[in-house]
Amino acid sequence: MEKRVREAVSNVIDPETGLSLGDMRLIDKVKEVEPGVVHIEFHLTSPACPLALTIAWQVKKRAEAVEGVKRVRITLKDHMFSDQINKYLNQS
């Protein structure tokens, strides 16, 4: 499952660069912490990226679309609003 989720989220495009998160090697960790529950850690190219929430939301939605995934926990690292974005995306 980890491989399928990594492939799915690696295809998310950063609109500012036009490159995928996978191409830029921004996906740090994909771990199935329990059956169907996946934790994804990633960072962006800038700690002030104005599209951080949009990109993080896309990462979560792509991961949730993978067959067998029941829940996704996102950790955006090294962004000026990481705490707020992570809290917002992981509240459900």
N, C-alpha and C positions, 0 to 999 in steps of 0.2 A: 504494500500500500504506500509506503514512504516514497518509493520510486515514482509511482503514478502521480502522487500529489506534487512531488518536486517538479516533474515534467509539466504538470498543469500550471503551477504558479510561475514557473520559469518563463512562460510565454506571455506574462503580463508586460505590456509595453509602457515605458516611461515616456509620456507625451513630450516632455521637454527635449529628450535626446533621440526619440524614435527607435531606441534599442530596447530589447527585452531585459528583464531582470536577470534572466539566466545568462544572456550574452555578457552582461556587465558584472556577473558573479556577485550579485547582491543578496542571494538567498544563502543565509548562513547555516541554517539547520532545519531539517524536517524530521520530526520524530513522532511515531505512533506511541503515545504514552499509555494507552489502554485500547482495547479493541474498538476501532471506529473513532477514536479521539486523537486528533493530530495537533501537534504544537509546531508552529512555524516561526522561526526567527529570521529577520532580514533587516537590512539597512538600505539607505538611499544614498545618492551621490552627493547630497548636500544636507547639512543639518538644519537648513532653513527651507527645504523644498516646499514650495507652496501647494503642491499636489499630493502631499504625503497621505492625507486621509483618503483621497480618491484611489491612490495606488494601493494602499493597505486594504481598502474595501474590496478592490478587485482581486487581490491575493486571497482574501477570505472567501469570496464568492466562487472563485475558480477551484479552491480546495474543497469547498462544500459540494461542488458538482461531481467530484470523483466518486465513483461507485463504492459503497461501503463506508464512506465517511459519515459519521453521525454528528460530530461536533469539531469545530476548529478553534484553536486558541492562537491568537496572533501576538507576536512581540516585535514591534518596530523599535529598533535600537538607534541610538545616537542622533536623534532628531530633537529639535528644540521643544516639540510638543508630543514626544513619545508617550509620556505618562498619560496624557489626556486621550490620545488616539487609541492606545492600548485599552484603557478603561472603557471607552465608548464601544469599541469593537468586540470586547469580551464580556460585556454585561449580560448577554443572553446565554 
